[in-house]
Amino acid sequence: MLLLVAALLLLGTVLGTVAHAPLPVSLLAGGAIALWLAIFALRERYGRRRTSAH
């Protein structure tokens, strides 16, 4: 329950910050996060295939 409260507080802080940031800054940050998540997903997908073959 405490983890959920902390996550909601963090989400509220981040959304509040994005609401006051200029649109290009928000889009750049969102693009960077999306790129990071895509790279992470690809590394997880192909990394697990390599390690499970041994």
PyMOL commands that set and color helices and strands:
alter all, ss='L'
color gray80, all
select helices_A, chain A and resi 2-20+23-52
alter helices_A, ss='H'
color red, helices_A
deselect
rebuild
show_as cartoon
